[in-house]
Amino acid sequence: MKNQFVKKLSAVSSAAVMAAALLAGCGSSSQTAASTAPAAASTEAAAQTASTEAAAQTASTGAAADTASSTAAAASSAAAVSGEVTAAGSSALLPLAQAAAESFMKENPDCVITVNGGGSGEGLKQVADGSVDIGDSDVFAEEKLDADAAAKLVDHEVCTITMAPVVNASLDIDSLTTDQLISIFTGKTTNWKDVGGPDEDIVLVTRPSSSGTRALFKQYALNGEEEASNESLETDDSGTLLQTIEQNEGAIGYVALSYLVNNTDVKAVGIDGVAPTLENTYNGTYKVWGYEHMYTNGEGSDAAQAFINYISGDAFADQLEGMGYGVASKMSDEAKKAHDAQ
Amino acid sequence: MESTILNFGTQADAAEHWPAAFKREDSMANVHASKKTKGYYFRKEYLGRGIATGCGLFIIILTLAIGAFLLVRGTGTFTRFHHSILEFLFSSDWSPVDTATGSGGGVGAAVFIAGSLLTCGLALLMITPFAIGAAIFMTEIAPKAGERIFRPAVEIFVGIPSVVYGWIGLTVLVPWIKNVFHPKMGGYSVLAASIVLAVMIFPTITTVAADAIRSTPEAFRKAGYGLGSTRWQVIYRIVLPASRSGIMTGIILGLARAFGEALAVAMVIGKTRAFPKNLLSPTNNLTAEIAADMGNTASGGEANMALWTMALLLFLISMLFIFLIHLISGKGIPQVEN
């Protein structure tokens, strides 16, 4: 009799545990599963930035003075915000958004900000249907959503991102012309000796066709020419792309500057003699860059607005440049004009 | 999979014994209060039975729901964007439009389908002789060592996550192929993907085949020895033919695992969207392409739908494998009466 009771009790309780586990699994799986991997990668990136901040600041000499003067004003305006903010989307923006969330929460202890990856398409979809407060994207919402859904979203251009062609560090190539670059990425040039390098086969390393990085590189570096997908190695993320380039002497690919901070295993290649630096991006001589977007559904909550203002504001600008991103407000008129013309 | 079946088996056995136990206790309970009978039966019988039935139905509904969802999403390429099934299966023009409403691109998935078939087929060719050899060794030739050392070792292999296999492949196999054969695109190749898959499905085939060989009736072997056969003759002429359906089941289960594997393959296959020229050239497959593009494509757009169609194709292929297993195991192992 007692034995039976114990059996029954354990059966019922184990069923209850199973049911609870199922519910918990359904509730959280959609977001957490996608974000764990990028989260791990970005903490590493954040740790690196602290040490490299000083080095990267030299790239933005002109900007240092006005940043310092406006820091005090920004700090006082960001007082006492509370609430929960969730953000998801672009993996290119993820390391920055996470670093910004961390320091924003330090200043506003009542605020909880959760940042996930998942890709630009996923971020836009989730902000449009209300599952997150902020959708991070490399591209305009109109490109990934239908017109009705895109019209409800408000675009915030929080920073700029500069893309650079990269090659193996041992390859004797420092700059390519736009024509050479197009010829290489469309598969017409297959040996480095044809563009002034050593006698070495060219190995193309690209990103998936839905990638925001690829779309930007295609539009501004390759003048809209489609890459030769049938002759290239495709990598899921910029980290894997860099690893592939490190391992193959003749490899060429492209990544955002944020991935090149403190990296000596690959080297960035100039385009038409212009080196891919933040300075050259600001003054308009380097052309391969784009805005990173944070979309809100309508104006967004107070906390979401405060966070977006913080990440694009002056107080965070130094850290932002230290991570390899560009400050949107520093873009010169020439740069914007040349960008819009493309 | 095997253990699930076993669990269901023991539950069913227990259920058969319940009524007898109830009768005994029932008569005791009746002495005290016959009014409580209804609640008593609820607690002792219907509650447990209800939970088990509920869980079972839930799983069945879940499976059907996933199938229906994939069917609805996956057929969008043909119904909403008006591509033909033949184009999807046999064209290699993959250029779907990645916007929410745009259409008119190509959705030919032939490169990915060929990549999946080729890598899985090669993996099977490579590993099946080794897997069956290992199964024979651990059951017939060295059953004691097999049971104590070999079997646990093989079972550990099953539990290793695929990302680990992929990572090892990326750091050991890919540079090795690159240094030995010097292919143009580095070591990323069909060969690397096939070897990684072969290592991954080895334990699946071995354990299922070993179970099948072990369950060959002892009388078969004794009859063989009685006729003067050597041990190898008994293995080759009697045990292997008798356990053929079990071994085939193991091979198909291994093939199903290889077909569904995304991560490990994606890391070493190179993901070049072209038919491979030889074993050393890179290509792409269904699962790696889905994983690479699913997050960034516009939801409901042509590119997104084409990926869902590939997911539906994978679902149908795995259903085909399950169907084949049932077809084969339906013939069953020959039984002898004791």
Interface residues (C-beta under 8 A of the other chain):
Chain A: M1 Q4 K8 A11 V12 A15 M18 A34 G117 G118 G119 S120 G121 E122 L124 K125 E143 K144 L145 D146 A149 D201 V203 P208 S209 S210 S211 G212 S229 N230 E231 S232 L233 E234 T235 D236 T244 Q247 N248 A251
Chain B: E25 R43 K44 L47 G48 I51 C55 D98 T99 A100 T101 V174 P175 K178 K184 M185 G186 Y188 A266 G270 K271 T272 R273 A274 P282 N284 A291 A292 D293 M294 G295 N296 T297 A298 S299 G300 G301 A303 N304
